[in-house]
Amino acid sequence: MRTCIATVSLSGSLTEKLTAAARAGFDGVEIFENDLLAGPLTPEEIRALCADLGLTIDLYQPMRDIEAVPDDVFARNLRRAEHKFRVMRRLGADTLLVCSSVSPLARDDDALAAEQLARLADRAAESGIRVAYEALAWGRHVNTYDHAWRIVEAADRPALGTCLDSFHILARGAGPKELEGIEEIPGDKIFFLQLADAPRLAMDVLQWSRHYRCFPGQGDLDVAGLLRHVLRAGYSGPLSLEVFNDVFRQAEAGPAAVDAHRSLLTLREAGGEGNLPAPVVPTGVAFAELVTPDIAPATELLTALGFTRTGRHRGKPVDLWEQGEARILLNTGPAARRDGTVVAAVGLESPDPAGAARRAEALLAPVLPRRRATGDVLLDAVAAPDGTELFFCATGRPELPDWKADFAPTGEQPATDDVLRVDHLALTQPWHQFDEASLFHRAVLGLDARASVDVADPYGLLRSRAFSTADGTVRFALGVGPGPADDRDRAQHIALATDDVVTAARRFRAAGGRILAVPGNYYDDLAARHEFAPGELETYRELGILYDEDDHGTFRHCYTRTLGRVFFELVQRDGGYRGYGAQNTPVRLAAQHDSGGVAGR
């Protein structure tokens, strides 16, 4: 099916929006009237530009407050419509979006609404134009898709059909039964389909719509389920995105358009359409790569955590540090950043690395060229939205190339086994790319998403969302700060799994490591909320260990001091605990601010 995007979904001038849409692979656009009115190009010039870019103009929108009004008001509305028809002929657009009225003049009279829409459609037909009538979720009298369809059906005009908008339908809580009714609409009377997702928020639906829509797959609405019903009805028009979002309106148009097109590719797959390569779910974390301008502090930190340098890359200034199944690469090459130590890359264990790379490329993830010396293992890598390099690789599997073959062994072995594996990686995203990262981790990596949570920072409110495999072998916790200024110091941390956090913390401290100090008030409150064995809480207080519970088990964890933008976390999960200690995050953030370290989840 053809893909389309409303120009209101992207930032910039109309020329910038159209160029971004074309480069991202869209087939057509909806021209939002304000974009035309505010720009210097004539309708003819816009038509020519779209043709040059390979775009069709599939919809002109919106026309508001048309129907069920007094005769004199409707006469003025027809004059207004005639002007729009002339503009549309100049644009080469043949479908006009008409929203259900919110005017205080509108009457609760379906017969009048049908009669006036019929007259509008007759005028439109004279100009070769169709009218797509859409129920706004906050429409004064018509606010559900089935009500809008009844009016269209009663009007009975060839040039009048309905426009279905996933947000307006799902935001009103339409469930499976309500969605099944879509299939009763003849497919040729569904003139247009607009798609948008949104996080579930308890707020006025108009404000929700105007500020918090997002691309399908980035929110919590069942857009894929709605699409399946629309396709069963026989709809064959374009899949079009209409997204009102404050962040997207400030983000660069090019990357936003790519993310938008990715969302439609993923949505088509969920709706049983398209031919994307099958998802290849990772089975573990092979390594995390730190890039650092100063080797000494990073070496001291890893040594204190019990890691041992077990390998040296044969052609690059990269060391391999290991403990248990946790592996850290320490890179001191030209990629070292002035802003200190950062997590630059993550290796993901994959049952089919080449297949994982094919899916990532099909979903528009940038494939990264890799400088290889003769004999280096060939690894497929793509860039995540925040720039982190993701390698699809295998460790110790004879049927696949082993990335560790690039490292010459040092002959040393880890002296301790406190750390078992990487439990999760927490990466703070650029402000404009949190939603893009959410879709990327679900669609490209095949991870399951948990609900977003808000956590209090001393200087704002942070948003976090976790993604993981079903068995928890791969976990990412993605966060974002309250505004663009937070992009300067985007914190990252690597959580290391242990089966005895007390022993691991003692050994770390004995080896010279510094554990983040936690305020005594936290432990006083902890004692009031939970019961502990004699001396247990005192041990946690001494070692800076935090504690949490969920319905499945318990969680004990502590943090190292920050190195550049990176810190480590030692975590102990017992009894199937599934969370990340979110309740303790405000305490950790405040402690990091007090200690001068980088904060952020």
C-alpha positions in Angstrom: 0.0 0.0 0.0 1.1 3.6 -0.6 2.4 5.6 2.3 1.6 9.2 3.0 2.4 11.8 5.7 0.7 15.1 6.7 3.0 18.0 6.5 1.9 19.1 10.0 3.8 16.0 11.3 7.2 17.5 10.4 9.1 20.7 11.3 10.4 23.4 9.0 9.2 25.2 5.9 6.9 23.4 3.4 9.8 22.8 1.1 11.8 21.2 3.9 8.9 19.0 4.9 8.3 17.8 1.3 11.9 17.1 0.7 12.2 15.2 4.0 9.1 13.1 3.2 10.4 12.2 -0.3 13.9 11.3 0.9 12.4 9.1 3.6 10.5 7.1 1.0 6.9 8.3 1.3 4.7 8.2 -1.8 2.5 11.1 -1.0 1.6 13.9 1.4 -1.4 15.6 3.0 -1.0 19.4 2.6 -2.0 21.1 5.9 -3.6 24.4 4.9 -1.4 26.5 7.3 1.7 25.2 5.6 0.4 26.5 2.3 -0.8 29.8 3.6 2.4 30.6 5.5 4.7 29.8 2.6 5.9 31.8 -0.5 5.2 29.1 -3.1 2.1 29.2 -5.2 -0.1 26.1 -5.4 1.3 25.5 -8.9 4.8 25.7 -7.6 4.0 23.3 -4.8 2.4 20.9 -7.3 5.5 21.0 -9.4 7.8 20.5 -6.5 5.9 17.5 -5.4 6.0 16.1 -8.9 9.8 16.6 -9.0 10.1 14.8 -5.7 7.9 11.9 -6.8 5.2 12.8 -4.3 1.4 12.9 -4.9 -0.8 15.3 -3.0 -3.4 12.9 -1.5 -5.3 15.2 0.8 -5.9 18.8 1.4 -6.9 19.6 5.0 -8.7 20.7 7.1 -12.1 22.4 6.5 -13.9 22.9 9.7 -17.4 23.8 11.1 -19.3 23.1 7.9 -22.4 21.0 8.7 -25.7 21.3 10.6 -25.6 25.1 10.8 -28.2 27.8 10.0 -28.8 28.4 6.3 -27.0 31.8 6.2 -23.9 30.3 7.9 -24.0 27.4 5.5 -24.1 29.7 2.5 -20.9 31.4 3.8 -19.4 27.9 4.2 -20.1 27.0 0.6 -18.4 30.2 -0.6 -15.4 29.2 1.6 -15.5 25.7 0.2 -15.5 27.0 -3.4 -12.2 28.9 -2.7 -10.7 25.7 -1.3 -11.8 23.8 -4.4 -10.0 26.3 -6.6 -6.8 26.0 -4.6 -7.0 22.2 -4.7 -7.4 22.2 -8.5 -4.2 24.3 -8.7 -2.5 21.9 -6.3 -3.7 18.8 -8.2 -5.3 17.4 -5.0 -8.6 15.6 -5.3 -9.7 14.9 -1.7 -10.7 17.4 1.0 -10.8 16.6 4.7 -13.9 18.0 6.5 -13.9 17.7 10.3 -17.1 17.3 12.3 -18.2 20.6 13.6 -17.2 22.0 17.0 -19.0 25.3 16.4 -21.5 26.5 19.0 -23.8 27.2 16.0 -24.0 23.6 15.0 -27.3 21.8 15.7 -27.8 18.2 16.9 -29.6 17.3 13.7 -28.3 14.4 11.6 -30.7 15.0 8.8 -29.6 18.6 8.4 -25.9 17.6 8.6 -26.5 15.0 5.9 -28.4 17.4 3.7 -25.7 20.1 3.9 -22.8 17.6 3.4 -24.6 16.3 0.3 -24.8 19.8 -1.1 -21.1 20.3 -0.3 -20.2 17.1 -2.0 -22.3 18.0 -5.1 -20.3 21.3 -5.4 -17.0 19.4 -4.9 -17.9 16.8 -7.6 -18.3 19.7 -10.1 -14.6 20.4 -9.5 -13.6 16.7 -9.6 -13.1 16.7 -5.8 -14.2 14.2 -3.1 -15.1 15.1 0.5 -13.8 12.9 3.3 -15.9 13.5 6.5 -14.1 12.8 9.8 -15.5 12.6 13.3 -13.3 14.6 15.7 -13.1 13.0 19.1 -14.2 16.3 20.6 -16.8 17.1 17.9 -19.8 19.0 19.3 -22.4 16.5 18.2 -20.5 14.0 15.9 -17.5 12.5 17.7 -17.5 8.8 16.8 -16.7 7.2 13.4 -19.9 5.2 13.2 -22.0 8.4 13.8 -20.0 10.1 11.0 -20.6 7.1 8.7 -24.4 7.2 9.4 -24.5 10.8 8.2 -22.4 10.0 5.1 -24.6 7.0 4.3 -27.8 9.1 4.7 -26.3 11.9 2.4 -25.8 9.2 -0.3 -23.5 11.1 -2.6 -20.7 9.5 -4.7 -18.3 12.4 -3.9 -18.9 12.0 -0.1 -17.1 9.4 2.0 -15.6 9.1 5.4 -12.1 9.6 6.8 -11.1 7.3 9.6 -8.5 8.6 12.1 -7.0 6.1 14.5 -6.4 8.7 17.2 -10.0 10.0 17.2 -11.4 6.4 17.3 -9.0 4.9 19.9 -8.7 8.0 22.1 -12.4 7.6 23.0 -11.7 4.1 24.2 -13.1 2.1 21.3 -12.7 -1.6 22.1 -12.8 -4.7 19.9 -16.5 -4.6 19.4 -16.5 -1.0 18.4 -13.6 -1.6 16.0 -15.4 -4.5 14.3 -18.0 -2.1 13.1 -15.5 -0.5 10.8 -15.8 -3.6 8.6 -19.5 -2.7 7.9 -18.4 0.4 6.0 -17.9 -0.3 2.3 -14.2 0.0 1.5 -14.8 2.4 -1.4 -16.6 4.8 1.0 -13.6 5.0 3.2 -11.9 7.8 1.3 -8.9 8.2 3.6 -7.2 6.7 6.6 -5.1 8.8 9.0 -2.9 7.0 11.6 -1.4 8.2 14.9 -0.5 6.6 18.2 -0.3 8.2 21.6 0.8 7.3 25.2 -2.1 6.7 27.5 -2.6 9.9 29.4 -5.4 11.1 31.7 -6.2 14.5 30.2 -8.5 16.4 28.0 -8.7 14.7 24.6 -8.2 17.9 22.6 -4.9 18.7 24.4 -3.9 15.0 24.2 -4.4 15.1 20.5 -2.7 18.5 19.8 0.5 17.8 21.8 1.1 14.1 22.4 0.4 12.1 19.4 3.2 10.0 18.1 4.0 7.6 15.2 2.4 4.1 15.4 4.4 1.8 17.6 5.7 4.6 19.8 2.6 4.8 22.1 0.0 2.6 23.7 -3.0 2.6 21.3 -3.9 -0.5 19.2 -3.3 1.1 15.9 -2.4 -2.2 14.3 -5.7 -3.7 15.4 -7.6 -0.8 13.9 -5.7 -1.1 10.6 -6.6 -4.8 10.3 -10.3 -3.9 10.5 -9.9 -1.1 7.9 -8.2 -3.4 5.5 -10.9 -6.1 6.0 -13.5 -3.4 5.0 -11.7 -3.2 1.7 -9.9 0.1 2.0 -7.2 0.4 -0.6 -6.0 4.0 -0.2 -2.8 5.3 1.3 -1.7 4.7 4.9 -1.2 8.3 6.1 0.4 9.7 9.2 -1.2 12.7 10.9 0.8 13.4 14.1 0.6 16.6 16.2 3.5 16.5 18.7 5.4 19.4 20.3 8.7 17.5 20.2 8.4 16.4 16.5 7.6 20.0 15.5 11.0 21.1 16.9 13.0 18.0 15.7 14.9 18.0 12.4 12.6 17.0 9.6 14.8 14.5 7.9 15.3 12.0 10.8 11.7 12.5 11.9 10.5 11.6 8.4 12.6 8.4 8.4 11.3 7.4 11.8 7.7 8.1 10.5 8.3 5.8 7.5 9.8 3.1 9.8 6.6 3.2 11.8 4.4 2.6 8.8 6.7 -0.3 7.7 6.3 -1.8 11.1 2.6 -1.2 11.2 2.0 -2.8 7.8 3.8 -5.9 9.2 1.6 -6.0 12.3 -1.4 -5.6 10.0 -0.4 -8.6 8.0 1.0 -6.5 5.0 4.5 -6.0 3.7 7.5 -8.3 3.4 10.0 -7.2 6.0 12.7 -9.7 7.1 11.5 -11.6 10.2 12.6 -10.3 13.6 15.7 -11.8 15.1 15.5 -11.3 18.8 18.9 -11.0 20.6 19.8 -13.7 23.2 22.2 -11.8 25.3 24.7 -8.9 25.6 28.0 -9.9 24.1 29.9 -6.7 25.2 29.5 -3.0 26.0 32.2 -0.7 24.6 33.5 2.3 26.5 35.3 5.0 24.6 37.5 7.0 26.9 40.2 9.7 26.5 41.9 8.6 29.8 42.7 4.9 30.3 43.9 5.1 33.9 40.6 5.9 35.7 38.6 3.5 33.5 41.2 0.7 34.2 41.0 1.4 38.0 37.2 1.2 38.0 37.1 -2.0 36.0 39.8 -3.6 38.2 37.9 -2.6 41.4 34.8 -4.2 40.0 36.7 -7.5 39.6 37.3 -7.4 35.8 40.5 -8.6 34.3 42.1 -7.5 31.0 42.0 -10.8 29.1 42.6 -9.6 25.5 44.1 -6.9 23.3 42.7 -6.1 19.9 45.2 -7.2 17.2 45.0 -3.9 15.3 43.3 -1.3 17.4 43.8 0.4 20.8 41.0 -1.6 22.3 41.2 -3.9 25.4 38.9 -6.7 26.4 37.9 -6.9 30.1 36.0 -9.9 31.4 34.3 -11.3 34.4 31.8 -14.1 34.2 29.8 -13.5 31.0 30.2 -9.7 31.3 32.6 -8.2 28.8 33.7 -4.6 28.6 35.7 -3.2 25.7 37.9 -0.2 26.5 38.6 1.9 23.5 41.3 4.7 23.7 41.5 5.3 20.0 40.7 8.3 17.8 37.0 8.0 18.7 37.8 9.1 22.3 35.6 12.1 23.2 36.5 15.3 24.9 33.4 15.0 27.2 34.8 11.9 28.8 34.0 8.3 29.0 30.9 7.1 27.1 29.2 3.9 26.1 29.8 4.0 22.3 28.7 0.5 21.3 26.9 -2.6 22.4 27.3 -6.1 21.0 24.2 -8.2 21.0 24.3 -11.9 20.9 22.2 -13.0 17.9 21.1 -16.4 16.6 21.3 -14.9 13.1 23.5 -11.8 12.9 23.1 -11.4 9.2 19.3 -11.7 9.5 19.2 -9.2 12.3 21.2 -6.8 10.1 18.9 -7.3 7.1 15.9 -6.5 9.3 17.5 -3.4 10.7 18.4 -2.1 7.2 14.9 -2.8 5.9 13.6 -0.7 8.8 15.8 2.2 7.7 18.5 1.9 10.5 21.8 3.3 9.3 24.2 0.6 8.4 27.6 1.5 9.7 30.8 1.0 7.7 33.5 -0.6 9.7 37.2 -0.2 9.3 38.6 -3.7 9.1 42.2 -4.9 8.8 43.0 -8.1 7.0 41.8 -11.0 9.1 39.4 -9.0 11.3 36.0 -10.7 12.0 33.3 -9.2 9.8 30.5 -7.9 12.1 27.3 -6.3 11.0 26.5 -3.0 12.8 23.8 -0.3 12.7 23.3 2.9 14.5 20.6 3.3 17.2 18.8 6.7 17.2 21.1 8.1 19.9 24.2 7.2 17.8 25.1 4.1 19.9 26.6 1.4 17.6 24.8 -1.9 17.8 26.8 -5.0 16.6 25.0 -8.3 15.9 27.5 -11.0 16.8 28.1 -14.4 18.3 30.4 -15.6 21.1 31.9 -19.1 21.2 29.6 -20.6 18.5 31.7 -22.6 16.0 29.1 -22.2 13.2 29.4 -18.4 13.2 32.4 -16.0 13.2 33.4 -15.2 16.8 34.1 -11.5 17.5 36.6 -12.5 20.2 38.9 -13.8 17.6 40.0 -10.2 16.9 41.6 -10.1 20.4 45.0 -11.6 21.3 44.7 -13.3 24.8 46.7 -11.8 27.6 46.8 -15.1 29.5 45.2 -13.5 32.5 41.9 -14.8 34.0 39.4 -12.9 36.3 40.4 -13.3 40.0 36.7 -13.0 41.2 33.4 -14.1 39.9 31.1 -11.6 41.7 29.7 -10.4 38.4 27.7 -12.9 36.3 26.6 -10.9 33.2 25.3 -7.6 32.0 21.9 -7.2 33.6 20.8 -4.1 31.6 22.1 -1.0 29.9 20.5 2.4 30.8 21.0 5.0 28.1 19.6 8.5 28.3 18.4 9.6 24.9 18.6 12.9 23.1 15.4 14.9 23.9 14.1 14.7 20.3 14.7 11.0 19.9 13.1 9.3 22.8 10.0 8.2 20.8 12.2 7.2 17.9 14.3 5.1 20.2 11.2 3.4 21.6 10.1 2.3 18.2 13.6 1.3 17.2 14.0 -1.1 20.1 10.6 -2.7 19.6 10.6 -2.9 15.8 14.3 -3.4 14.9 15.5 -5.4 17.9 12.2 -7.2 18.6 12.2 -6.3 22.3 9.0 -6.0 24.4 8.2 -2.6 25.9 7.0 -1.8 29.4 5.0 1.3 30.3 6.7 4.6 30.6 7.4 5.9 34.1 8.2 9.4 35.3 10.9 9.9 38.0 11.7 13.0 39.9 15.1 14.6 39.5 16.1 17.6 41.7 16.0 19.8 38.6 13.1 18.3 36.6 11.0 15.3 35.7 12.7 12.4 33.8 10.8 9.9 31.6 12.0 6.3 31.4 10.9 3.2 29.5 12.3 -0.3 29.6 12.6 -2.8 26.8 13.6 -6.4 27.1 13.4 -9.9 25.8 10.7 -12.1 27.2 13.3 -13.9 29.4 15.1 -10.8 30.5 18.5 -11.8 28.9 18.6 -8.4 27.1 17.3 -5.3 28.9 17.5 -1.6 27.9 16.2 1.2 30.1 15.9 4.3 27.9 15.5 7.7 29.6 15.0 11.3 28.6 15.3 14.6 30.4 12.7 17.3 30.7 14.2 19.4 27.9 16.8 19.8 25.2 19.4 21.3 27.6 19.7 17.8 29.1 21.3 16.5 25.9 24.6 18.0 27.0 25.2 15.4 29.8 23.3 12.3 28.8 24.1 9.8 31.5 24.6 6.1 30.7 25.1 3.2 33.0 25.9 -0.5 32.8 24.1 -2.7 35.3 26.1 -5.8 36.3 24.2 -8.9 37.6 25.5 -10.6 40.8 24.0 -13.2 43.1 25.4 -11.5 46.2 25.5 -7.7 46.0 26.7 -7.4 49.6 29.9 -9.4 48.8 30.4 -7.7 45.5 30.0 -4.2 47.0 32.5 -5.1 49.9 35.1 -6.3 47.4 34.6 -3.3 45.2 35.1 -1.0 48.1 38.1 -3.0 49.5 39.7 -2.7 46.0 39.5 1.1 46.2 36.2 1.6 44.4 33.9 4.4 45.5 30.2 3.6 46.0 27.7 6.4 45.6 26.7 7.6 49.1 23.0 7.3 49.9 21.3 9.7 52.4 20.5 8.2 55.8 16.9 9.5 55.5 16.4 6.9 52.8 17.2 4.0 55.1 15.0 5.4 57.9 12.1 5.4 55.4 13.1 1.9 54.2 12.8 0.5 57.7 9.2 1.9 57.9 8.2 0.3 54.6 9.8 -3.2 54.9 10.9 -5.7 57.4 14.6 -6.9 57.4 16.6 -9.5 59.3 18.7 -8.2 62.2 21.7 -6.2 60.9 20.5 -6.4 57.3 19.5 -2.8 56.9 22.6 -1.6 58.7 24.7 -3.4 56.1 22.8 -1.7 53.3 23.3 1.6 54.9 27.0 1.0 55.3 27.5 -0.1 51.6 25.0 2.3 49.9 22.8 -0.5 48.8 19.2 0.3 47.8 16.2 -2.1 48.1 13.0 -2.6 46.1 10.2 -5.2 45.8 7.6 -6.1 43.2 5.0 -8.9 42.9 7.7 -11.3 41.8 10.7 -10.8 44.0 13.2 -8.4 45.5 16.0 -6.2 44.1 19.2 -4.9 45.8 21.5 -2.6 44.0 24.2 0.0 44.4 26.1 2.4 42.2 29.7 3.4 41.5 30.7 7.0 41.2 30.5 8.5 37.7 33.4 8.3 35.2 32.7 10.8 32.4 29.1 10.1 31.6 29.2 6.5 32.6 28.7 4.7 35.9 28.1 1.1 36.9 25.4 -0.5 38.9 25.7 -3.8 40.8 22.3 -5.5 40.9 20.9 -8.6 42.6 17.5 -9.9 41.4 15.8 -12.6 43.6 12.6 -14.4 43.0 11.9 -13.2 39.5 12.0 -9.4 40.2 11.2 -7.7 36.9 11.8 -4.0 37.6 14.7 -1.7 37.6 14.4 -0.1 41.1 12.5 2.9 39.7 11.2 3.8 43.2 14.8 4.4 44.2 15.8 6.5 41.1 15.0 9.9 42.7 17.3 9.1 45.6 20.0 8.0 43.2 19.6 11.1 41.0 19.8 13.5 44.0 22.9 11.7 45.4 24.6 12.0 42.0 23.8 15.7 41.8 25.3 16.1 45.4 28.4 14.2 44.5 29.0 16.2 41.3 28.4 13.2 39.0 26.2 13.1 35.9 22.6 12.3 36.7 19.8 11.0 34.5 18.2 7.6 34.1 
